[in-house]
């Protein structure tokens, strides 16, 4: 018998806050190289509704050296939220460019580089 598990209930005993964070991390981990998502899209894909601010806040608290592709998450319309000239902002732009993503006027073309998981799931 199979049971549907919501991201807010985990049989492993995680708190609701930990389950939300895990759902976010699992979804972010799936964003492929060369593709980007918005904060709002990531929240929706992770089953968190319209929680774009939660996504931004949670990603800002990732530990140094994380392997999660945080740099692939952008503001609405492909806008890079991290300021130019900051360590994290410059790192994000460099990582995106290294993956072949073009950054122009502090934006990424979401039509060209946006992740649409339905199209990629085969």
N, CA, C and O atoms as a GROMACS GRO file, in nm:
protein
  488
    1UNK      N    1   0.085  -0.117   0.000
    1UNK     CA    2   0.000   0.000   0.000
    1UNK      C    3   0.089   0.123   0.000
    1UNK      O    4   0.178   0.134   0.084
    2UNK      N    5   0.066   0.215  -0.093
    2UNK     CA    6   0.148   0.336  -0.097
    2UNK      C    7   0.073   0.451  -0.033
    2UNK      O    8  -0.050   0.459  -0.039
    3UNK      N    9   0.148   0.540   0.027
    3UNK     CA   10   0.091   0.654   0.098
    3UNK      C   11   0.151   0.781   0.041
    3UNK      O   12   0.272   0.788   0.021
    4UNK      N   13   0.067   0.879   0.016
    4UNK     CA   14   0.117   1.007  -0.033
    4UNK      C   15   0.164   1.089   0.086
    4UNK      O   16   0.090   1.108   0.182
    5UNK      N   17   0.286   1.137   0.079
    5UNK     CA   18   0.345   1.215   0.188
    5UNK      C   19   0.355   1.360   0.144
    5UNK      O   20   0.414   1.390   0.040
    6UNK      N   21   0.298   1.449   0.220
    6UNK     CA   22   0.312   1.591   0.187
    6UNK      C   23   0.446   1.640   0.238
    6UNK      O   24   0.503   1.579   0.329
    7UNK      N   25   0.498   1.751   0.180
    7UNK     CA   26   0.626   1.801   0.227
    7UNK      C   27   0.623   1.850   0.372
    7UNK      O   28   0.728   1.874   0.431
    8UNK      N   29   0.503   1.865   0.429
    8UNK     CA   30   0.494   1.914   0.566
    8UNK      C   31   0.478   1.800   0.667
    8UNK      O   32   0.468   1.825   0.787
    9UNK      N   33   0.475   1.676   0.619
    9UNK     CA   34   0.466   1.561   0.708
    9UNK      C   35   0.572   1.461   0.666
    9UNK      O   36   0.577   1.418   0.551
   10UNK      N   37   0.656   1.426   0.760
   10UNK     CA   38   0.764   1.332   0.728
   10UNK      C   39   0.764   1.221   0.831
   10UNK      O   40   0.776   1.247   0.951
   11UNK      N   41   0.752   1.097   0.787
   11UNK     CA   42   0.750   0.986   0.882
   11UNK      C   43   0.882   0.970   0.956
   11UNK      O   44   0.886   0.901   1.058
   12UNK      N   45   0.990   1.031   0.909
   12UNK     CA   46   1.119   1.021   0.977
   12UNK      C   47   1.123   1.108   1.102
   12UNK      O   48   1.222   1.109   1.174
   13UNK      N   49   1.016   1.181   1.127
   13UNK     CA   50   1.009   1.260   1.248
   13UNK      C   51   1.064   1.401   1.237
   13UNK      O   52   1.092   1.464   1.339
   14UNK      N   53   1.079   1.451   1.117
   14UNK     CA   54   1.126   1.589   1.102
   14UNK      C   55   1.018   1.687   1.145
   14UNK      O   56   0.899   1.659   1.130
   15UNK      N   57   1.059   1.799   1.199
   15UNK     CA   58   0.964   1.904   1.232
   15UNK      C   59   0.909   1.961   1.102
   15UNK      O   60   0.970   1.944   0.997
   16UNK      N   61   0.794   2.028   1.107
   16UNK     CA   62   0.742   2.091   0.985
   16UNK      C   63   0.842   2.188   0.921
   16UNK      O   64   0.852   2.195   0.798
   17UNK      N   65   0.917   2.263   1.003
   17UNK     CA   66   1.016   2.356   0.948
   17UNK      C   67   1.128   2.282   0.876
   17UNK      O   68   1.171   2.323   0.769
   18UNK      N   69   1.175   2.172   0.935
   18UNK     CA   70   1.279   2.092   0.870
   18UNK      C   71   1.227   2.025   0.743
   18UNK      O   72   1.299   2.015   0.644
   19UNK      N   73   1.102   1.980   0.745
   19UNK     CA   74   1.043   1.918   0.627
   19UNK      C   75   1.030   2.019   0.513
   19UNK      O   76   1.056   1.986   0.397
   20UNK      N   77   0.991   2.143   0.545
   20UNK     CA   78   0.982   2.249   0.442
   20UNK      C   79   1.119   2.275   0.382
   20UNK      O   80   1.134   2.282   0.260
   21UNK      N   81   1.219   2.288   0.468
   21UNK     CA   82   1.356   2.314   0.422
   21UNK      C   83   1.406   2.199   0.335
   21UNK      O   84   1.467   2.222   0.230
   22UNK      N   85   1.380   2.075   0.377
   22UNK     CA   86   1.422   1.959   0.298
   22UNK      C   87   1.354   1.957   0.162
   22UNK      O   88   1.418   1.925   0.061
   23UNK      N   89   1.224   1.989   0.156
   23UNK     CA   90   1.153   1.993   0.028
   23UNK      C   91   1.217   2.097  -0.064
   23UNK      O   92   1.234   2.073  -0.184
   24UNK      N   93   1.253   2.212  -0.007
   24UNK     CA   94   1.319   2.317  -0.085
   24UNK      C   95   1.454   2.268  -0.136
   24UNK      O   96   1.484   2.283  -0.255
   25UNK      N   97   1.535   2.210  -0.049
   25UNK     CA   98   1.668   2.164  -0.088
   25UNK      C   99   1.660   2.053  -0.194
   25UNK      O  100   1.738   2.053  -0.289
   26UNK      N  101   1.569   1.959  -0.177
   26UNK     CA  102   1.554   1.850  -0.274
   26UNK      C  103   1.516   1.903  -0.412
   26UNK      O  104   1.565   1.855  -0.514
   27UNK      N  105   1.428   2.002  -0.414
   27UNK     CA  106   1.386   2.060  -0.541
   27UNK      C  107   1.499   2.140  -0.604
   27UNK      O  108   1.524   2.128  -0.724
   28UNK      N  109   1.567   2.221  -0.525
   28UNK     CA  110   1.680   2.299  -0.577
   28UNK      C  111   1.788   2.208  -0.634
   28UNK      O  112   1.847   2.239  -0.737
   29UNK      N  113   1.813   2.097  -0.567
   29UNK     CA  114   1.914   2.002  -0.612
   29UNK      C  115   1.886   1.949  -0.754
   29UNK      O  116   1.978   1.907  -0.824
   30UNK      N  117   1.759   1.952  -0.796
   30UNK     CA  118   1.720   1.899  -0.926
   30UNK      C  119   1.738   1.999  -1.040
   30UNK      O  120   1.732   1.960  -1.157
   31UNK      N  121   1.759   2.127  -1.010
   31UNK     CA  122   1.773   2.227  -1.116
   31UNK      C  123   1.903   2.198  -1.191
   31UNK      O  124   2.011   2.204  -1.133
   32UNK      N  125   1.892   2.167  -1.321
   32UNK     CA  126   2.011   2.124  -1.394
   32UNK      C  127   2.106   2.238  -1.428
   32UNK      O  128   2.067   2.355  -1.433
   33UNK      N  129   2.230   2.203  -1.450
   33UNK     CA  130   2.331   2.299  -1.493
   33UNK      C  131   2.283   2.368  -1.620
   33UNK      O  132   2.229   2.304  -1.711
   34UNK      N  133   2.303   2.500  -1.626
   34UNK     CA  134   2.263   2.576  -1.743
   34UNK      C  135   2.118   2.622  -1.741
   34UNK      O  136   2.071   2.684  -1.836
   35UNK      N  137   2.047   2.592  -1.633
   35UNK     CA  138   1.907   2.632  -1.618
   35UNK      C  139   1.891   2.712  -1.489
   35UNK      O  140   1.970   2.696  -1.396
   36UNK      N  141   1.789   2.797  -1.484
   36UNK     CA  142   1.762   2.879  -1.367
   36UNK      C  143   1.614   2.874  -1.333
   36UNK      O  144   1.531   2.839  -1.417
   37UNK      N  145   1.581   2.911  -1.210
   37UNK     CA  146   1.443   2.923  -1.163
   37UNK      C  147   1.431   3.052  -1.084
   37UNK      O  148   1.531   3.105  -1.035
   38UNK      N  149   1.310   3.101  -1.071
   38UNK     CA  150   1.287   3.216  -0.984
   38UNK      C  151   1.261   3.165  -0.843
   38UNK      O  152   1.232   3.047  -0.822
   39UNK      N  153   1.272   3.256  -0.746
   39UNK     CA  154   1.242   3.220  -0.607
   39UNK      C  155   1.099   3.166  -0.597
   39UNK      O  156   1.076   3.064  -0.531
   40UNK      N  157   1.005   3.233  -0.661
   40UNK     CA  158   0.865   3.191  -0.656
   40UNK      C  159   0.841   3.057  -0.722
   40UNK      O  160   0.766   2.974  -0.671
   41UNK      N  161   0.905   3.035  -0.836
   41UNK     CA  162   0.890   2.908  -0.907
   41UNK      C  163   0.946   2.794  -0.822
   41UNK      O  164   0.886   2.687  -0.814
   42UNK      N  165   1.061   2.817  -0.759
   42UNK     CA  166   1.121   2.714  -0.675
   42UNK      C  167   1.029   2.680  -0.558
   42UNK      O  168   1.012   2.562  -0.524
   43UNK      N  169   0.970   2.781  -0.497
   43UNK     CA  170   0.877   2.758  -0.386
   43UNK      C  171   0.759   2.672  -0.433
   43UNK      O  172   0.720   2.577  -0.366
   44UNK      N  173   0.703   2.708  -0.548
   44UNK     CA  174   0.589   2.635  -0.600
   44UNK      C  175   0.625   2.490  -0.633
   44UNK      O  176   0.552   2.398  -0.599
   45UNK      N  177   0.739   2.471  -0.700
   45UNK     CA  178   0.782   2.336  -0.736
   45UNK      C  179   0.810   2.250  -0.613
   45UNK      O  180   0.793   2.128  -0.617
   46UNK      N  181   0.852   2.313  -0.504
   46UNK     CA  182   0.882   2.240  -0.380
   46UNK      C  183   0.756   2.214  -0.296
   46UNK      O  184   0.763   2.155  -0.189
   47UNK      N  185   0.641   2.260  -0.346
   47UNK     CA  186   0.516   2.239  -0.273
   47UNK      C  187   0.495   2.337  -0.160
   47UNK      O  188   0.422   2.308  -0.065
   48UNK      N  189   0.560   2.453  -0.169
   48UNK     CA  190   0.553   2.553  -0.062
   48UNK      C  191   0.464   2.672  -0.096
   48UNK      O  192   0.464   2.772  -0.026
   49UNK      N  193   0.389   2.660  -0.204
   49UNK     CA  194   0.298   2.768  -0.242
   49UNK      C  195   0.373   2.891  -0.288
   49UNK      O  196   0.473   2.884  -0.360
   50UNK      N  197   0.322   3.005  -0.246
   50UNK     CA  198   0.378   3.134  -0.289
   50UNK      C  199   0.477   3.187  -0.185
   50UNK      O  200   0.459   3.296  -0.132
   51UNK      N  201   0.580   3.109  -0.158
   51UNK     CA  202   0.673   3.140  -0.050
   51UNK      C  203   0.809   3.187  -0.102
   51UNK      O  204   0.913   3.140  -0.055
   52UNK      N  205   0.809   3.278  -0.199
   52UNK     CA  206   0.934   3.327  -0.258
   52UNK      C  207   1.026   3.388  -0.153
   52UNK      O  208   1.147   3.365  -0.156
   53UNK      N  209   0.971   3.464  -0.061
   53UNK     CA  210   1.055   3.526   0.043
   53UNK      C  211   1.116   3.422   0.135
   53UNK      O  212   1.231   3.436   0.178
   54UNK      N  213   1.040   3.318   0.166
   54UNK     CA  214   1.094   3.208   0.247
   54UNK      C  215   1.213   3.145   0.175
   54UNK      O  216   1.315   3.116   0.237
   55UNK      N  217   1.200   3.123   0.045
   55UNK     CA  218   1.308   3.064  -0.034
   55UNK      C  219   1.432   3.153  -0.025
   55UNK      O  220   1.542   3.104   0.001
   56UNK      N  221   1.416   3.282  -0.048
   56UNK     CA  222   1.530   3.374  -0.042
   56UNK      C  223   1.596   3.374   0.094
   56UNK      O  224   1.719   3.370   0.104
   57UNK      N  225   1.516   3.379   0.198
   57UNK     CA  226   1.570   3.381   0.335
   57UNK      C  227   1.645   3.250   0.365
   57UNK      O  228   1.754   3.252   0.422
   58UNK      N  229   1.586   3.138   0.326
   58UNK     CA  230   1.648   3.008   0.352
   58UNK      C  231   1.778   2.993   0.276
   58UNK      O  232   1.877   2.944   0.331
   59UNK      N  233   1.780   3.034   0.149
   59UNK     CA  234   1.903   3.024   0.070
   59UNK      C  235   2.012   3.116   0.123
   59UNK      O  236   2.130   3.086   0.110
   60UNK      N  237   1.973   3.228   0.181
   60UNK     CA  238   2.074   3.321   0.235
   60UNK      C  239   2.143   3.263   0.359
   60UNK      O  240   2.247   3.313   0.402
   61UNK      N  241   2.085   3.157   0.415
   61UNK     CA  242   2.141   3.095   0.535
   61UNK      C  243   2.214   2.964   0.507
   61UNK      O  244   2.250   2.892   0.600
   62UNK      N  245   2.237   2.933   0.379
   62UNK     CA  246   2.311   2.811   0.346
   62UNK      C  247   2.452   2.820   0.400
   62UNK      O  248   2.512   2.928   0.399
   63UNK      N  249   2.507   2.710   0.446
   63UNK     CA  250   2.644   2.712   0.497
   63UNK      C  251   2.745   2.731   0.384
   63UNK      O  252   2.720   2.692   0.269
   64UNK      N  253   2.859   2.791   0.416
   64UNK     CA  254   2.967   2.804   0.320
   64UNK      C  255   3.004   2.666   0.268
   64UNK      O  256   3.003   2.568   0.343
   65UNK      N  257   3.035   2.658   0.140
   65UNK     CA  258   3.076   2.532   0.083
   65UNK      C  259   2.962   2.438   0.046
   65UNK      O  260   2.987   2.323   0.010
   66UNK      N  261   2.839   2.485   0.053
   66UNK     CA  262   2.726   2.400   0.015
   66UNK      C  263   2.739   2.356  -0.130
   66UNK      O  264   2.792   2.430  -0.214
   67UNK      N  265   2.690   2.237  -0.160
   67UNK     CA  266   2.691   2.189  -0.297
   67UNK      C  267   2.559   2.218  -0.369
   67UNK      O  268   2.546   2.190  -0.488
   68UNK      N  269   2.462   2.275  -0.298
   68UNK     CA  270   2.336   2.310  -0.361
   68UNK      C  271   2.359   2.424  -0.462
   68UNK      O  272   2.436   2.516  -0.434
   69UNK      N  273   2.295   2.418  -0.578
   69UNK     CA  274   2.316   2.520  -0.681
   69UNK      C  275   2.234   2.647  -0.656
   69UNK      O  276   2.148   2.683  -0.736
   70UNK      N  277   2.261   2.714  -0.546
   70UNK     CA  278   2.189   2.836  -0.506
   70UNK      C  279   2.198   2.945  -0.612
   70UNK      O  280   2.108   3.028  -0.624
   71UNK      N  281   2.306   2.944  -0.688
   71UNK     CA  282   2.328   3.048  -0.788
   71UNK      C  283   2.229   3.041  -0.903
   71UNK      O  284   2.218   3.136  -0.980
   72UNK      N  285   2.156   2.932  -0.915
   72UNK     CA  286   2.058   2.916  -1.023
   72UNK      C  287   1.921   2.972  -0.987
   72UNK      O  288   1.826   2.957  -1.063
   73UNK      N  289   1.910   3.036  -0.871
   73UNK     CA  290   1.782   3.092  -0.827
   73UNK      C  291   1.788   3.244  -0.841
   73UNK      O  292   1.877   3.310  -0.788
   74UNK      N  293   1.689   3.298  -0.914
   74UNK     CA  294   1.687   3.440  -0.948
   74UNK      C  295   1.556   3.504  -0.905
   74UNK      O  296   1.459   3.436  -0.873
   75UNK      N  297   1.557   3.636  -0.906
   75UNK     CA  298   1.435   3.710  -0.879
   75UNK      C  299   1.339   3.702  -0.996
   75UNK      O  300   1.371   3.645  -1.101
   76UNK      N  301   1.222   3.760  -0.977
   76UNK     CA  302   1.120   3.759  -1.082
   76UNK      C  303   1.175   3.818  -1.211
   76UNK      O  304   1.251   3.914  -1.210
   77UNK      N  305   1.136   3.758  -1.322
   77UNK     CA  306   1.178   3.807  -1.452
   77UNK      C  307   1.325   3.784  -1.482
   77UNK      O  308   1.379   3.843  -1.575
   78UNK      N  309   1.390   3.697  -1.404
   78UNK     CA  310   1.530   3.666  -1.429
   78UNK      C  311   1.628   3.765  -1.369
   78UNK      O  312   1.747   3.764  -1.402
   79UNK      N  313   1.579   3.851  -1.280
   79UNK     CA  314   1.666   3.953  -1.219
   79UNK      C  315   1.757   3.890  -1.114
   79UNK      O  316   1.713   3.811  -1.031
   80UNK      N  317   1.885   3.926  -1.120
   80UNK     CA  318   1.979   3.881  -1.018
   80UNK      C  319   1.962   3.971  -0.896
   80UNK      O  320   1.979   4.093  -0.904
   81UNK      N  321   1.927   3.909  -0.784
   81UNK     CA  322   1.895   3.984  -0.663
   81UNK      C  323   2.019   4.029  -0.585
   81UNK      O  324   2.017   4.132  -0.518
   82UNK      N  325   2.127   3.951  -0.595
   82UNK     CA  326   2.247   3.984  -0.518
   82UNK      C  327   2.321   4.100  -0.585
   82UNK      O  328   2.341   4.098  -0.707
   83UNK      N  329   2.361   4.200  -0.508
   83UNK     CA  330   2.423   4.320  -0.566
   83UNK      C  331   2.556   4.293  -0.635
   83UNK      O  332   2.637   4.213  -0.588
   84UNK      N  333   2.575   4.362  -0.745
   84UNK     CA  334   2.703   4.360  -0.816
   84UNK      C  335   2.808   4.419  -0.723
   84UNK      O  336   2.782   4.517  -0.653
   85UNK      N  337   2.927   4.360  -0.722
   85UNK     CA  338   3.034   4.410  -0.637
   85UNK      C  339   3.040   4.347  -0.499
   85UNK      O  340   3.130   4.377  -0.421
   86UNK      N  341   2.944   4.258  -0.468
   86UNK     CA  342   2.950   4.184  -0.341
   86UNK      C  343   3.010   4.047  -0.371
   86UNK      O  344   3.004   3.999  -0.484
   87UNK      N  345   3.066   3.985  -0.270
   87UNK     CA  346   3.128   3.854  -0.288
   87UNK      C  347   3.025   3.755  -0.344
   87UNK      O  348   3.051   3.687  -0.443
   88UNK      N  349   2.909   3.747  -0.280
   88UNK     CA  350   2.809   3.649  -0.325
   88UNK      C  351   2.750   3.686  -0.461
   88UNK      O  352   2.726   3.598  -0.543
   89UNK      N  353   2.728   3.814  -0.485
   89UNK     CA  354   2.675   3.858  -0.614
   89UNK      C  355   2.771   3.829  -0.728
   89UNK      O  356   2.730   3.781  -0.834
   90UNK      N  357   2.898   3.858  -0.706
   90UNK     CA  358   2.998   3.831  -0.809
   90UNK      C  359   3.016   3.681  -0.831
   90UNK      O  360   3.037   3.637  -0.944
   91UNK      N  361   3.008   3.604  -0.722
   91UNK     CA  362   3.019   3.458  -0.735
   91UNK      C  363   2.901   3.402  -0.815
   91UNK      O  364   2.918   3.314  -0.899
   92UNK      N  365   2.781   3.453  -0.787
   92UNK     CA  366   2.663   3.405  -0.860
   92UNK      C  367   2.678   3.432  -1.010
   92UNK      O  368   2.654   3.344  -1.091
   93UNK      N  369   2.717   3.553  -1.045
   93UNK     CA  370   2.733   3.587  -1.187
   93UNK      C  371   2.840   3.501  -1.253
   93UNK      O  372   2.823   3.456  -1.366
   94UNK      N  373   2.951   3.478  -1.184
   94UNK     CA  374   3.058   3.396  -1.239
   94UNK      C  375   3.012   3.251  -1.258
   94UNK      O  376   3.042   3.190  -1.361
   95UNK      N  377   2.940   3.197  -1.161
   95UNK     CA  378   2.891   3.058  -1.173
   95UNK      C  379   2.792   3.045  -1.289
   95UNK      O  380   2.798   2.949  -1.365
   96UNK      N  381   2.702   3.142  -1.301
   96UNK     CA  382   2.605   3.137  -1.410
   96UNK      C  383   2.677   3.141  -1.545
   96UNK      O  384   2.647   3.061  -1.634
   97UNK      N  385   2.771   3.232  -1.559
   97UNK     CA  386   2.845   3.242  -1.686
   97UNK      C  387   2.924   3.114  -1.714
   97UNK      O  388   2.933   3.072  -1.830
   98UNK      N  389   2.981   3.053  -1.612
   98UNK     CA  390   3.056   2.928  -1.629
   98UNK      C  391   2.967   2.816  -1.680
   98UNK      O  392   3.016   2.721  -1.742
   99UNK      N  393   2.836   2.825  -1.655
   99UNK     CA  394   2.740   2.725  -1.702
   99UNK      C  395   2.682   2.762  -1.839
   99UNK      O  396   2.591   2.695  -1.888
  100UNK      N  397   2.733   2.870  -1.899
  100UNK     CA  398   2.686   2.911  -2.030
  100UNK      C  399   2.562   2.998  -2.029
  100UNK      O  400   2.498   3.018  -2.132
  101UNK      N  401   2.529   3.051  -1.912
  101UNK     CA  402   2.412   3.139  -1.899
  101UNK      C  403   2.456   3.283  -1.920
  101UNK      O  404   2.548   3.331  -1.854
  102UNK      N  405   2.390   3.351  -2.010
  102UNK     CA  406   2.422   3.490  -2.040
  102UNK      C  407   2.353   3.583  -1.941
  102UNK      O  408   2.233   3.572  -1.918
  103UNK      N  409   2.431   3.673  -1.883
  103UNK     CA  410   2.377   3.774  -1.792
  103UNK      C  411   2.392   3.909  -1.861
  103UNK      O  412   2.503   3.952  -1.892
  104UNK      N  413   2.279   3.975  -1.885
  104UNK     CA  414   2.280   4.107  -1.948
  104UNK      C  415   2.194   4.202  -1.866
  104UNK      O  416   2.080   4.170  -1.831
  105UNK      N  417   2.249   4.319  -1.837
  105UNK     CA  418   2.175   4.419  -1.759
  105UNK      C  419   2.119   4.360  -1.630
  105UNK      O  420   2.006   4.388  -1.591
  106UNK      N  421   2.201   4.277  -1.565
  106UNK     CA  422   2.165   4.217  -1.437
  106UNK      C  423   2.047   4.120  -1.447
  106UNK      O  424   1.978   4.095  -1.348
  107UNK      N  425   2.023   4.067  -1.566
  107UNK     CA  426   1.913   3.974  -1.588
  107UNK      C  427   1.958   3.854  -1.670
  107UNK      O  428   2.055   3.859  -1.746
  108UNK      N  429   1.882   3.746  -1.653
  108UNK     CA  430   1.899   3.626  -1.732
  108UNK      C  431   1.770   3.607  -1.812
  108UNK      O  432   1.661   3.628  -1.759
  109UNK      N  433   1.782   3.568  -1.937
  109UNK     CA  434   1.666   3.543  -2.022
  109UNK      C  435   1.597   3.414  -1.975
  109UNK      O  436   1.647   3.304  -1.999
  110UNK      N  437   1.484   3.429  -1.910
  110UNK     CA  438   1.413   3.313  -1.854
  110UNK      C  439   1.353   3.225  -1.964
  110UNK      O  440   1.338   3.104  -1.944
  111UNK      N  441   1.319   3.283  -2.078
  111UNK     CA  442   1.267   3.202  -2.188
  111UNK      C  443   1.374   3.105  -2.237
  111UNK      O  444   1.345   2.990  -2.269
  112UNK      N  445   1.496   3.152  -2.242
  112UNK     CA  446   1.607   3.072  -2.293
  112UNK      C  447   1.664   2.977  -2.188
  112UNK      O  448   1.693   2.861  -2.218
  113UNK      N  449   1.680   3.027  -2.065
  113UNK     CA  450   1.751   2.950  -1.962
  113UNK      C  451   1.662   2.898  -1.849
  113UNK      O  452   1.711   2.827  -1.761
  114UNK      N  453   1.535   2.932  -1.851
  114UNK     CA  454   1.447   2.890  -1.742
  114UNK      C  455   1.423   2.740  -1.741
  114UNK      O  456   1.406   2.677  -1.845
  115UNK      N  457   1.422   2.683  -1.622
  115UNK     CA  458   1.398   2.540  -1.605
  115UNK      C  459   1.250   2.514  -1.605
  115UNK      O  460   1.175   2.574  -1.528
  116UNK      N  461   1.208   2.424  -1.692
  116UNK     CA  462   1.070   2.380  -1.698
  116UNK      C  463   1.073   2.228  -1.680
  116UNK      O  464   1.084   2.154  -1.777
  117UNK      N  465   1.064   2.182  -1.555
  117UNK     CA  466   1.085   2.040  -1.526
  117UNK      C  467   0.992   1.945  -1.600
  117UNK      O  468   1.031   1.831  -1.626
  118UNK      N  469   0.874   1.988  -1.636
  118UNK     CA  470   0.783   1.900  -1.711
  118UNK      C  471   0.846   1.864  -1.845
  118UNK      O  472   0.838   1.750  -1.890
  119UNK      N  473   0.909   1.964  -1.909
  119UNK     CA  474   0.972   1.942  -2.039
  119UNK      C  475   1.095   1.855  -2.028
  119UNK      O  476   1.131   1.786  -2.124
  120UNK      N  477   1.161   1.855  -1.912
  120UNK     CA  478   1.286   1.782  -1.896
  120UNK      C  479   1.267   1.643  -1.837
  120UNK      O  480   1.363   1.567  -1.826
  121UNK      N  481   1.144   1.609  -1.799
  121UNK     CA  482   1.124   1.483  -1.730
  121UNK      C  483   1.110   1.363  -1.824
  121UNK      O  484   1.104   1.248  -1.778
  122UNK      N  485   1.104   1.389  -1.955
  122UNK     CA  486   1.100   1.282  -2.051
  122UNK      C  487   0.965   1.222  -2.062
  122UNK      O  488   0.945   1.129  -2.141
   0.00000   0.00000   0.00000
